[in-house]
Amino acid sequence: MSPTLRPLALALLALVGCERGPAPGHAEVDLRHTREAGGTPVASWEGDGVTAQELHRRLEEMSPALRERYQTLEQKREYVEGLARFELLVREAVARGLQNDPEVVASTKRALVSRLMRQQLDEAQPPVSDAEVAAYYEQQKEDYVRPEQVRLSHVFLVAPRADAARVAAARAKAEKLLAEAKALPPKDFAAFGRLARAHSEEPRTQPLDGDLRFRALDVLARDFGPEVAEAARALAASGPGALSGVVQTDAGLHVLRLTGYQPALDLKLEDVRQQISGRLSQEKRTRAWAELLTHLERRSGFALDTAALSRVHVDVSTPMLPASGPAPGTIPSPFPTAPVEQP
């Protein structure tokens, strides 16, 4: 909303369900500019005005660069006249009944809901205790302390080392598949996945296009053999897209492509205390906002007739009609203005 329209919007009548107002859906507001008591007037009009003290405060709220525009008497005159004219325009709009215009009312409702959210949540930040932060750290410790991990895709051919003939036949096929893989773009993981789905003989990963997911090197050695872990360590030095040769294990032959890498993490509680506190505060804000909405629905007797709702036909083939009124407002999300940093 434009800064010049905001004072008008905040002054209009639109708070549905307000318990303190004269009646639900209505509110009494004071649209006067309100001259400061005891101040020295620099401009006045019927029942209102601007004082020197208010003008000084407004100028102090500007950046030093902006204040450079108001050094002369003429420049200050233009500024004060602008303030007065805005207030006179507000009076004229209300005199014409524009406070009840649907567009103005819709804008006011949105401003009121945003202001309510700030009052309910932003101005009363939910406290997060050290114990809560420590408990979250322990519950999610794998996000902060973990070994080096790699993500591989592979084509696997069954060929036990004890069966020399089968190993020889499998190696010939593996070399052919390796040549096909080398012809693929290094970062075309989908193409390598199609190769794995078509030829891999590993029942756990073949349906996943050969994807082994992220695994620590010791887990990789346990699940697929130390040779695979050693090859993965070498691939990690080259980065995602790197391709191995044919890697032989006790179970068979692998052609490996590195698709992802995560370095080791060893973040102590103090390293991430601020991030965790921000995350927990955000979660509390979200819960508090949801609880407020639920409370307001219950207090107002909100009810939904699903049978009637289901009979409302939505025809996607008809042309768009001219708007009969402003679009409904949306409920803002109770998230902080700055994103919570991730470790």
C-alpha positions as CSV (number, residue, x, y, z in Angstrom):
1,M,0.0,0.0,0.0
2,S,1.2,3.5,-0.8
3,P,2.6,5.4,2.2
4,T,0.3,8.3,1.3
5,L,-2.8,6.1,1.4
6,R,-1.8,4.2,4.6
7,P,-3.1,6.8,7.1
8,L,-6.4,6.9,5.4
9,A,-6.6,3.1,5.2
10,L,-5.8,2.7,8.8
11,A,-8.5,5.1,9.7
12,L,-11.4,3.5,7.9
13,L,-14.1,1.2,9.0
14,A,-13.6,-2.5,8.4
15,L,-12.7,-4.6,11.5
16,V,-15.1,-7.6,11.4
17,G,-15.8,-9.3,14.7
18,C,-14.2,-6.6,16.9
19,E,-15.4,-7.1,20.4
20,R,-14.5,-3.6,21.6
21,G,-16.2,-1.7,18.8
22,P,-19.7,-0.3,18.8
23,A,-21.0,-3.2,16.7
24,P,-19.4,-6.2,14.9
25,G,-18.1,-5.0,11.5
26,H,-17.9,-1.3,12.5
27,A,-15.4,0.9,14.3
28,E,-15.2,4.5,15.5
29,V,-12.0,6.2,14.4
30,D,-10.6,9.7,14.7
31,L,-9.5,11.0,11.3
32,R,-8.1,14.3,12.6
33,H,-4.4,14.9,12.2
34,T,-4.5,15.9,15.9
35,R,-2.3,18.9,16.7
36,E,0.1,18.1,19.6
37,A,-1.0,19.7,22.8
38,G,1.1,22.7,23.8
39,G,3.1,22.8,20.6
40,T,3.8,25.8,18.5
41,P,1.6,25.7,15.3
42,V,3.4,26.3,12.0
43,A,0.2,25.7,10.0
44,S,-3.4,25.3,11.0
45,W,-6.8,24.7,9.6
46,E,-10.3,24.1,11.0
47,G,-9.8,22.0,14.2
48,D,-6.4,20.7,13.3
49,G,-2.8,21.7,12.4
50,V,0.9,21.0,12.3
51,T,3.2,22.0,15.1
52,A,6.9,22.9,15.0
53,Q,7.6,20.0,17.3
54,E,5.9,17.5,15.0
55,L,7.6,18.9,12.0
56,H,11.0,18.6,13.7
57,R,10.3,15.0,14.6
58,R,9.2,14.2,11.0
59,L,12.4,15.7,9.6
60,E,14.5,13.8,12.1
61,E,12.9,10.6,11.0
62,M,14.3,11.2,7.5
63,S,17.8,10.2,6.3
64,P,20.4,13.0,6.4
65,A,20.4,13.1,2.6
66,L,16.7,13.6,2.4
67,R,16.8,16.4,5.0
68,E,19.0,18.3,2.6
69,R,15.8,19.0,0.6
70,Y,14.3,21.0,3.4
71,Q,16.9,23.6,4.3
72,T,15.2,26.8,3.1
73,L,11.9,28.4,4.2
74,E,10.4,27.7,0.8
75,Q,11.3,24.0,0.9
76,K,9.8,23.7,4.4
77,R,6.7,25.5,3.3
78,E,6.2,23.0,0.4
79,Y,6.6,20.1,2.8
80,V,4.1,21.5,5.4
81,E,1.6,22.4,2.6
82,G,1.9,18.8,1.4
83,L,1.0,17.5,4.9
84,A,-2.0,19.8,5.2
85,R,-3.3,19.1,1.7
86,F,-3.1,15.4,2.4
87,E,-5.2,15.8,5.5
88,L,-7.7,18.0,3.7
89,L,-8.0,15.4,1.0
90,V,-8.8,12.8,3.7
91,R,-11.6,15.0,5.0
92,E,-13.0,15.5,1.5
93,A,-12.9,11.8,0.8
94,V,-14.8,11.0,4.0
95,A,-17.3,13.8,3.3
96,R,-18.0,12.1,0.0
97,G,-18.5,8.7,1.8
98,L,-15.5,7.1,0.1
99,Q,-14.6,5.3,3.4
100,N,-17.3,2.8,2.4
101,D,-16.0,2.2,-1.1
102,P,-15.4,-1.6,-1.5
103,E,-11.8,-1.1,-2.7
104,V,-11.0,1.2,0.3
105,V,-12.6,-1.2,2.8
106,A,-10.7,-4.2,1.3
107,S,-7.4,-2.3,1.5
108,T,-8.2,-1.3,5.1
109,K,-9.0,-4.9,6.1
110,R,-5.7,-6.0,4.7
111,A,-3.9,-3.3,6.6
112,L,-5.7,-4.2,9.8
113,V,-4.9,-7.9,9.5
114,S,-1.2,-7.1,8.9
115,R,-1.2,-4.7,11.9
116,L,-2.9,-7.3,14.1
117,M,-0.2,-9.9,13.1
118,R,2.6,-7.5,14.1
119,Q,0.9,-6.7,17.4
120,Q,0.2,-10.3,18.2
121,L,3.5,-11.8,17.1
122,D,6.2,-9.4,16.0
123,E,5.9,-7.1,19.0
124,A,5.7,-9.9,21.5
125,Q,8.4,-12.4,20.3
126,P,7.8,-15.8,21.9
127,P,10.8,-16.5,24.2
128,V,13.0,-19.5,23.5
129,S,14.8,-21.0,26.5
130,D,18.4,-22.3,26.5
131,A,16.9,-25.7,27.5
132,E,14.7,-25.7,24.4
133,V,17.7,-24.8,22.2
134,A,19.8,-27.6,23.7
135,A,17.0,-30.2,23.3
136,Y,16.5,-29.3,19.7
137,Y,20.3,-29.5,19.1
138,E,20.4,-33.1,20.5
139,Q,17.3,-34.2,18.6
140,Q,18.6,-32.9,15.3
141,K,22.3,-33.5,16.0
142,E,22.8,-35.2,12.7
143,D,22.2,-31.9,11.0
144,Y,25.1,-30.3,12.8
145,V,27.6,-33.2,13.4
146,R,28.1,-35.7,10.6
147,P,30.9,-37.3,8.6
148,E,31.8,-36.6,5.0
149,Q,29.1,-38.0,2.8
150,V,28.9,-38.7,-0.9
151,R,26.0,-39.5,-3.2
152,L,26.6,-42.0,-6.0
153,S,24.7,-43.5,-8.9
154,H,25.9,-46.9,-10.1
155,V,25.5,-49.6,-12.7
156,F,26.1,-52.9,-10.9
157,L,26.7,-56.3,-12.6
158,V,26.6,-59.5,-10.5
159,A,29.9,-61.3,-10.8
160,P,31.3,-63.0,-7.7
161,R,35.1,-63.1,-7.6
162,A,35.1,-66.9,-7.2
163,D,33.4,-67.3,-10.6
164,A,36.2,-66.3,-13.0
165,A,34.2,-66.9,-16.2
166,R,31.3,-64.8,-15.0
167,V,33.7,-62.0,-13.9
168,A,35.2,-62.0,-17.4
169,A,31.9,-61.8,-19.1
170,A,30.6,-59.1,-16.7
171,R,33.8,-57.0,-17.1
172,A,33.4,-57.0,-20.9
173,K,29.8,-55.7,-20.4
174,A,30.9,-53.2,-17.7
175,E,33.6,-51.8,-20.0
176,K,31.0,-51.3,-22.7
177,L,28.6,-49.6,-20.3
178,L,31.5,-47.4,-19.0
179,A,32.2,-46.3,-22.6
180,E,28.5,-45.3,-23.0
181,A,28.6,-43.4,-19.7
182,K,31.7,-41.5,-20.8
183,A,29.9,-40.4,-23.9
184,L,27.2,-38.8,-21.8
185,P,27.5,-35.2,-20.6
186,P,29.1,-35.3,-17.1
187,K,26.2,-33.5,-15.4
188,D,23.4,-35.4,-17.2
189,F,22.5,-37.5,-14.2
190,A,19.2,-38.5,-15.7
191,A,20.9,-40.1,-18.7
192,F,23.2,-42.1,-16.5
193,G,20.1,-43.1,-14.4
194,R,18.4,-44.4,-17.5
195,L,21.6,-46.5,-18.2
196,A,21.4,-47.9,-14.7
197,R,17.7,-48.7,-14.9
198,A,18.2,-50.6,-18.1
199,H,21.3,-52.6,-17.1
200,S,22.0,-52.6,-13.4
201,E,21.5,-55.9,-11.5
202,E,21.3,-54.4,-8.0
203,P,17.7,-54.9,-6.9
204,R,17.8,-52.2,-4.2
205,T,19.0,-49.4,-6.5
206,Q,18.0,-50.3,-10.0
207,P,14.4,-49.0,-9.5
208,L,15.9,-45.8,-8.3
209,D,18.0,-45.3,-11.5
210,G,21.1,-46.5,-9.6
211,D,20.9,-43.8,-6.9
212,L,22.7,-44.8,-3.7
213,R,21.5,-41.6,-1.8
214,F,23.9,-39.8,0.5
215,R,26.1,-42.1,2.6
216,A,29.2,-41.8,4.8
217,L,32.2,-43.5,3.4
218,D,32.2,-46.1,6.2
219,V,28.5,-46.9,5.5
220,L,29.3,-47.2,1.8
221,A,32.1,-49.6,2.5
222,R,29.8,-51.7,4.8
223,D,26.9,-51.8,2.3
224,F,28.8,-52.2,-1.0
225,G,32.4,-52.9,-0.2
226,P,35.6,-51.0,0.7
227,E,36.5,-50.7,-3.0
228,V,33.4,-48.6,-3.7
229,A,34.2,-46.4,-0.7
230,E,37.8,-45.9,-2.0
231,A,36.5,-45.0,-5.5
232,A,34.0,-42.6,-4.0
233,R,36.8,-40.8,-2.0
234,A,38.7,-40.3,-5.3
235,L,35.6,-39.1,-7.1
236,A,34.9,-36.6,-4.4
237,A,38.1,-34.8,-5.2
238,S,36.9,-34.2,-8.8
239,G,33.4,-33.1,-7.9
240,P,29.8,-34.1,-9.0
241,G,29.7,-35.6,-12.5
242,A,33.0,-37.5,-12.1
243,L,33.0,-41.1,-13.4
244,S,34.9,-44.0,-12.1
245,G,36.5,-46.9,-13.9
246,V,35.1,-50.4,-13.5
247,V,35.3,-51.1,-9.7
248,Q,35.4,-54.8,-8.7
249,T,34.1,-56.0,-5.3
250,D,33.4,-59.4,-3.9
251,A,29.9,-59.2,-5.1
252,G,30.4,-57.9,-8.6
253,L,31.3,-54.9,-10.8
254,H,30.3,-51.2,-10.4
255,V,30.4,-48.3,-12.7
256,L,30.1,-45.2,-10.5
257,R,29.1,-41.6,-11.0
258,L,29.4,-39.0,-8.3
259,T,26.1,-36.9,-8.1
260,G,26.6,-35.1,-4.8
261,Y,29.0,-34.3,-2.0
262,Q,28.6,-33.0,1.6
263,P,31.7,-32.1,3.6
264,A,32.0,-33.2,7.2
265,L,30.2,-31.0,9.8
266,D,31.2,-30.6,13.4
267,L,29.1,-27.6,14.7
268,K,29.0,-27.2,18.5
269,L,25.8,-26.0,20.2
270,E,27.3,-22.5,20.6
271,D,28.0,-22.4,16.8
272,V,24.3,-22.8,16.0
273,R,22.5,-21.4,19.1
274,Q,21.3,-18.3,17.2
275,Q,20.0,-20.3,14.2
276,I,18.2,-22.8,16.4
277,S,16.7,-20.1,18.5
278,G,15.4,-18.3,15.4
279,R,14.0,-21.6,14.0
280,L,12.2,-22.4,17.3
281,S,10.9,-18.8,17.6
282,Q,9.5,-19.1,14.0
283,E,7.8,-22.4,14.9
284,K,6.2,-20.8,18.0
285,R,5.0,-17.8,15.9
286,T,3.4,-20.2,13.4
287,R,1.7,-22.1,16.2
288,A,0.5,-19.0,17.9
289,W,-0.9,-17.6,14.7
290,A,-2.8,-20.8,14.0
291,E,-4.1,-20.9,17.5
292,L,-5.4,-17.3,17.2
293,L,-7.2,-18.2,13.9
294,T,-8.8,-21.2,15.5
295,H,-9.8,-19.2,18.6
296,L,-11.4,-16.5,16.4
297,E,-13.3,-19.1,14.3
298,R,-14.7,-20.8,17.5
299,R,-15.6,-17.4,19.1
300,S,-17.4,-16.2,16.0
301,G,-19.4,-19.5,15.6
302,F,-17.8,-20.1,12.2
303,A,-19.5,-23.0,10.4
304,L,-19.0,-24.5,6.9
305,D,-21.8,-26.1,5.0
306,T,-19.8,-28.5,2.9
307,A,-23.0,-29.7,1.1
308,A,-23.8,-26.2,-0.2
309,L,-20.1,-25.6,-0.9
310,S,-19.9,-28.8,-3.1
311,R,-22.8,-27.5,-5.2
312,V,-21.0,-24.4,-6.2
313,H,-20.0,-25.0,-9.8
314,V,-16.6,-23.8,-11.1
315,D,-16.6,-23.6,-14.9
316,V,-13.1,-23.2,-16.3
317,S,-14.3,-22.8,-19.8
318,T,-16.3,-19.5,-19.5
319,P,-14.6,-16.1,-20.1
320,M,-13.5,-14.0,-17.2
321,L,-16.2,-11.5,-16.0
322,P,-15.5,-7.9,-14.9
323,A,-14.7,-7.9,-11.2
324,S,-17.7,-7.2,-9.0
325,G,-15.5,-6.1,-6.1
326,P,-12.0,-6.3,-4.7
327,A,-10.4,-9.6,-4.3
328,P,-10.5,-11.1,-0.8
329,G,-7.6,-10.6,1.5
330,T,-5.0,-13.2,2.2
331,I,-3.8,-14.1,5.7
332,P,-0.2,-13.2,6.1
333,S,2.3,-15.9,7.2
334,P,3.8,-15.3,10.6
335,F,7.4,-15.7,9.5
336,P,10.3,-13.4,10.3
337,T,11.2,-10.7,7.8
338,A,14.7,-12.2,7.4
339,P,15.1,-16.0,6.7
340,V,16.5,-18.2,9.4
341,E,20.1,-19.0,8.5
342,Q,20.9,-22.6,7.9
343,P,24.1,-24.2,9.1
